[in-house]
Every structure is written in structure tokens, then in C-alpha cells.
């Protein structure tokens, strides 16, 4: 028996599906971010963030994000005549996204506009909002932010490049720095034999005289991870006669010829697809010394501090986007006679994710505020040193399991790459990067060990937690023990646990000041009191989920 055509057509009616999370303002719907800004940057104007939130939540920008990741960068080492070109070609959507990032000042602009006192916090909030739409193109943006202050170690280069690095009109051309409307910079530190152990680097720098940019060197060697190879210049590490040294290496030399940077291949990565990460060789390339010979490690540590902040910010932004998509979906999708968000188990999962997301945002913005104040406050300087490895370790560690749980809220649709729902799969693939890049978990734990060896570390942590004394018994117990643990820390084997506990204590203390009481109490009851399981969605029966869910994403 053949069914009528009309009957067949009705079987393809689409219903009980959610709409894409698009054409929304990512800033005005994010109450935790707004409250964190009120706490750490009172009086900060938010017109720019509101505009950025609308732009990055638009369907147009989400389409650019999808296309930039679907059509990966392509390496062209030679032209058809056999000439060496070393060019990476990007989809037009990549350039559209880069243009937006620079236009909103997410790269080096905080170093040129310190007048508000909140330049780094404002930029941090913008970085998080942009990450919600597309994180991977922010690699050169983050590196430009990180290397700009280090570039002052060569006054002549700084004088020529600082204006272009602060400019906001993106220019993708391969051209002499003085001919471009804006400039970006990258970094080249790790080598195949050393990884995080940059002291094992073998790239050699041979003195080659002096010129208008100072001491010039010839560089021969390789870099195993050389992200964003189409940036205009890079800070690299190489072995000079005086030891491991930082160098400024431009793609186009002052005489308008192309430097000898040979791109060997692009990395085939789990995620981060819109960004080109490469392996390169330097064949007698030309570079200029930044700072003193033998001081390269100290300089790279300072740059790493900036990029580690961005790792925490980026993961916080991805958490927020995953949570928003999950909430948006479960408000529309029905199962077993109710909307998913009305189902008790789903409500527990979503509320638990909301607590994690808000705590990550609170800690990341707190760290950014320390960057604004550390030059004038000893306490803030110490907290910047302590919280950088702590936030990088803990927030990024939580990212992957968070993304998996949020994906599960969408069921099979969350696992599918295509269309609007494919954002969740992209977030999941992106999450491990921030935990690995710029030092994985053990490197962060070791960095925290170095930080707590300072005589003032325990006292600074005690002062940071002091405003929360008496607010919750579990927080009091943890906060009271931490300074003693910091003073007594003697073995590396305990460093990861210390990083976790410092993160949780500081997050709780921050939530007391910026979040409603229901959020603070639920966070402390679950994360600090032990009324919690080993996965998301195991909040205790006494937790009031309604205000947590209402705050997470206003209907």
C-alpha cells in the first residue's frame, strides 16, 4: 500500500526543537559578569561592552565563527613558479572576526589607555564576550596583548611599533610595518626537544652588528609551536653568547624584504581550527635583541602571565556560552510531559553548571583587576602572582568536564557539528587547549610553588579572604587553614591540591561580594562542605535552585 504524499509530508514536520542561541546580547544577559564588573571596576562605562555583546551574539558573527572553523587555514609554501612564499591563507570570515577583535581593542590597547584605571578589567570582559562566539582567532590577539609591554625592552623597536600595535583597524597584508594600519604580534618559545622546558632550546643567535633597532642577530633553529605565523612580528627565545635571550623577529625586514621564516607545516589540532599553529625553521633569519642577553626566561615568564590570564578568561567565556546554550535549549525542549528545564534532575545539572560558570567568571575578573592595580599596590602585585597560576590551573581544568555536561543537556543534538547546535561540539573541542597552552596543570602547580615561597604570600592570601570571615563555616575552615598550608608547603606533590583549594576559597569569597546569597551558599555547601557528588547535577536536596537558574540566564 502506498501512502498519500500529504501523509508522507506530515512525517517531516519539525517540532519540539529549540531555536539557535543567536541574535542575543551576550553582555546584557550575563548578570554574573555585570556584577563582577561592579565589584572590581565601579563606575566603568559599559557602552562598549554592550555593543560588543550585541555584535558577538549576532547570527552574522556566529556564522563567521562557523565558517572560519569549517574552512581551516591553508599553508602555501611556494607559488606555482617555485618561489618560496610561506603564506597562510584564511577564509574571509577569519578576517571579519579579526577585524572585530581589533576594532573593540582586545589586543594591545590596554597598554595605551590606562586613564580609566580599569583598562585590563574592561578588556578582560570583552575578551570573554568575544570568546563566547569564537575563541580560536583570539590567539594572535592574546599574544599581542602579552608581548607589547615586553617590547619596551628595546626602546627603538618600541618607538616604531607601539602605535601600530595599539591601532584598531585590522590589516591582514604582508607588508612593511610602517605601511600597515595595525599590527599584531606572536611568540615562538617552545621547541620539539624541550616543550615547557625552554632552557633546553637549541636555536642559535649570532651577533650581526648594530643598527637603528639596536643589537642585531642572525637566528638559526626551529620552533615546534609557532602560533599565528601570519602576525607581523614575533618575540622568540634563542641561545645567544650570553645565554637564553629574547629577540624581536619581524616577518618583513626594515628594507622591505621578507625575513627567512620557513613554515614547515600547520598543526592538525583537536580544536582551535580557525587559528593557524605551525612549525617553523629560521634559516639565518634576522632579529633584534629585546632586553639583556641571558634574561630571556625572566622576560618570557612576564609574557606568560598575560597569556595565562587569557586562558582563564577564555575558558570562563566558553563556560558561559555552553551554559547559555544549555539553558536556552532546555527552556524549549519537552520530554516526558514537561519542559526539560522543569525536570528535577535537569534543574540540578543546570544550576550546578551555573554555579561553576559564575565562580569562574568571578575569579577571572578578579585576576584582571590585579593587573590594573599591581603597579601601585603591593597586595595586588602578590595576588596577581598567586592567582595567575591558580586561575589558569583550576578554571581551565574545569572546562572540559563542564563542556561535556552542558553538551549532554542537548542530547544527541549537542554532539552534532552542523548548524547552530554545532557550537557546543566546537566548545568541547576547544576546552582542552586553554589548560594545555602556556603551561599545563603541573607547570601551573610549580609556578604556584614559586609564588608561595615569597614571605608575603600567606599574609596576602589571608587578607584577600578576610572580608568573607564568618559568612559560612566551611569557608572559614578552609580560609583559616590555607595560610598555614602556604607557609608549610614543602613538596611539589601537594601543589595541585593547594591550587585547587586556593581557587575554591577565593571563588567563594568573591561570590559573597558579587552574587546573591543563594549562589554563595550553594557554592559553599557543594564545593566546600562536601554536600556534592563527583559529577555535575549532584547539588544537595536543600539547595534552592530557582534563584540560581533565574540569575543564570534571564528569560
Secondary structure, DSSP 8 states (H G I E B T S, - for coil): ----HHHHHHTT---S----S-S--TTTT-HHHHHHHHHHSTT---HHHHHHHHHHTSHHHHHHHHHHHHS--EEEEE-TTS-EEEEEE--HHHHHHHHHHHHTT-SSGGGG--TTS-HHHHHHHHHHHHHHH--TTHHHHHHHHHHHGGGGGSHHHHHHHHHHHH--S-------GGG-S---EEEE---TTTTT-GGG---EEEEEEEETTEEEEEEEEEEEEEE-TTSSEEEEEEEETTEEEEEEEESB-TTS-B--EEEEEE---SS-TTS-EEEEEEEEEEEEE-S-TT-HHHHHHHHHHHHHHHHHHHHHHHHHHHHHHHHHHHHH-EETTEEGGGSHHHHHHHHHHHHHHHHHHHHHHHHHHHHHHTTT-HHHHHHHHHHHHHHHHHHHHHHHHHHHHHHHHTTHHHH--STTTHHHHHHHHHHHHHHHTTS-HHHHHHHHHHHHTSTTHHHHHHHHHGGGTTS-HHHHHHHHHHHHHHHH---GGGHHHHHHHHHHHHHHHHHHHHS-HHHHHHHIIIIIT----SSTT---TT--HHHHHHHHS--
